[in-house]
Amino acid sequence: MTLDVLASRGARAAARTTSDNAAARRSPGRFTGIGPGCVLGLVLSALAPALSGCIPFGDPEGPGASGVVSLGDGVGTSGLTTLRVRAIPASGEPFDKDDPQFTGPALAPEDGWLTVDERLDGLTFPHPYEVGEVVGTTDKQRWRLFAWLSAADVDVDSDAPRSGEPYGTITFDVDECGSGFDGYCTVTQGVNVTIDQVAP
């Protein structure tokens, strides 16, 4: 039950008590004073705005990353059509540029993040991005982000750069949720990535 629902019910309880007391005043001998329902309603209605920002109700903001994508020296968009950004759980192993692993193990549905697929027409760099989940948590703290320029159309599914396509990568951590939620959540800001490598 959310705080808004509690406040609404409290307000209705107060209204009912006030209405009953008004009726009692019209009929001598029936007035009962301010009952506990009215007091509870008034308290909840008054505290709702103050408590709504500090008591966890519902789902937390989902995990993710935001920042800007930049192009390294000598990297251009000629012959390429799409900017793509993906994030996968980091393996813990050093990233090997000669044998890059762009995809991780199959993710559970709750770990699948929203991604970025944007046409390059009209885009300027540095270009802002955001990936992640809308709500929810993850049990994985460290993630690896990939951004690349793809020759495939924006509507074509692609999970990794193809040979010859420029890309960039960076790792980042998602914050612990706290406030009564297990795991990691909220968007990690300032995860800036530069496209300065070429997929072998």
GIBEL-V109424 format. One record per residue. N is the residue number from 0. PSI is psi as a letter, one per 20 degrees, with the letter a starting at -180 (NA if undefined). OMEGA is omega in whole degrees, -180 to 180 (* if undefined). Layout:
# GIBEL-V109424
N&PSI&OMEGA, N&PSI&OMEGA
This chain:
# GIBEL-V109424
0&p&-178, 1&r&179, 2&h&178, 3&g&180, 4&g&178, 5&g&-180, 6&g&-180, 7&g&179, 8&h&178, 9&g&179, 10&h&178, 11&h&178, 12&g&179, 13&g&-179, 14&g&179, 15&g&-180, 16&g&179, 17&g&179, 18&g&179, 19&g&-179, 20&h&177, 21&g&178, 22&h&180, 23&h&180, 24&h&178, 25&i&178, 26&o&-176, 27&q&176, 28&i&-177, 29&i&-176, 30&p&-174, 31&i&-179, 32&a&-179, 33&o&-177, 34&r&-180, 35&h&178, 36&h&180, 37&g&180, 38&g&179, 39&g&-180, 40&g&-180, 41&g&-179, 42&g&-179, 43&g&180, 44&h&-178, 45&h&-175, 46&i&-175, 47&g&-179, 48&h&-177, 49&h&-175, 50&i&-174, 51&h&-179, 52&i&-174, 53&i&177, 54&p&-177, 55&o&174, 56&q&178, 57&b&-176, 58&q&177, 59&r&174, 60&p&-176, 61&q&178, 62&q&179, 63&a&180, 64&q&175, 65&q&-180, 66&b&178, 67&q&174, 68&p&178, 69&q&176, 70&p&178, 71&r&180, 72&p&177, 73&i&-180, 74&p&179, 75&r&-176, 76&j&-178, 77&p&180, 78&j&-179, 79&q&-172, 80&h&-168, 81&p&169, 82&p&179, 83&q&177, 84&p&179, 85&q&174, 86&p&177, 87&q&175, 88&p&-180, 89&q&-176, 90&h&-175, 91&i&177, 92&q&176, 93&q&-179, 94&p&-178, 95&o&-178, 96&h&179, 97&h&178, 98&m&-173, 99&q&175, 100&o&-175, 101&i&-179, 102&q&178, 103&a&176, 104&q&-180, 105&p&-177, 106&q&171, 107&q&-178, 108&h&-177, 109&i&179, 110&j&178, 111&o&-176, 112&q&169, 113&q&-174, 114&r&178, 115&p&172, 116&o&-176, 117&p&175, 118&q&-179, 119&i&179, 120&o&177, 121&i&179, 122&q&173, 123&q&-179, 124&q&1, 125&q&-176, 126&p&-179, 127&q&178, 128&r&169, 129&p&175, 130&r&177, 131&a&176, 132&q&178, 133&g&177, 134&r&175, 135&a&-178, 136&r&173, 137&q&176, 138&j&-180, 139&p&-176, 140&g&-174, 141&p&-176, 142&q&174, 143&p&-179, 144&p&173, 145&p&171, 146&p&179, 147&r&177, 148&p&-172, 149&q&176, 150&i&-180, 151&q&180, 152&q&-176, 153&h&-178, 154&i&-180, 155&p&179, 156&p&179, 157&p&-180, 158&i&-176, 159&q&176, 160&q&174, 161&r&-180, 162&p&178, 163&i&-180, 164&p&-180, 165&q&-178, 166&r&172, 167&q&-179, 168&q&179, 169&q&175, 170&q&179, 171&r&178, 172&q&173, 173&p&-177, 174&q&171, 175&q&-177, 176&g&-174, 177&a&176, 178&k&175, 179&j&180, 180&p&176, 181&q&174, 182&b&-174, 183&q&-178, 184&a&-176, 185&q&-177, 186&p&175, 187&o&-177, 188&r&177, 189&k&177, 190&n&-176, 191&p&-177, 192&q&179, 193&p&177, 194&o&-174, 195&j&178, 196&r&177, 197&p&-179, 198&p&-179, 199&NA&*
